[in-house]
Amino acid sequence: MNCLTTAWSAHEPELRGWLRRRLDNPAEADDLLQDLFLKALSQGEQFCSVQNARAWLFEVARNTLADRLRVTRDTLVLPEDLPAPADELDTVDTLTACLTRVLSELSAEDREAITLCDLQGLSQAEFAQRRGLSLSGAKSRVQRARQRLRERMTQGCQVQLSESGQVSDFVPRPSI
């Protein structure tokens, strides 16, 4: 265990400073440092085979800190029947109305592909079988229909998507 003692002596002051900068309470940082030492100690002789002891200690310190913060974070349990905010529901209803209008403006083929696969949950393989298409043909049809829907939603409702592909903003259109 001489390798642990050597590594700990070399890196303990730096680890203590790192933890104290991330926690408001120096005593809590010291407790976390002790937890880190016990984790290193529990490695036994395996700790001696670690190629970069400093990197290992800091990685375990970071994970231990994350675990501690996750546990101590204040949380509030919300009731199961909590209604969504009214303005959020209005936004969903307005976007749904826009989607309905844009769907009506698509070709029958595109509308069918979107409705069956995306709104009713039919798999593309089932869609292909129903329409007598190859699977790749059905996938292409659905992909093209989605692209045209996206273009129409962008033009007609001025839908803007976030980087993750979620609707971030739009301008409502009157329903038909």
Secondary structure by P-SEA (a helix, b strand, c coil): caaaaaaaaacaaaaaaaaaaacccaaaaaaaaaaaaaaaaaccccccccccaaaaaaaaaaaaaaaaaaaacbbbbbcccccccaaaaaaaaaaaaaaaaaaaaccaaaaaaaaacccccccaaaaaaaacccaaaaaaaaaaaaaaaaaaaacccccccccccccccccccccc
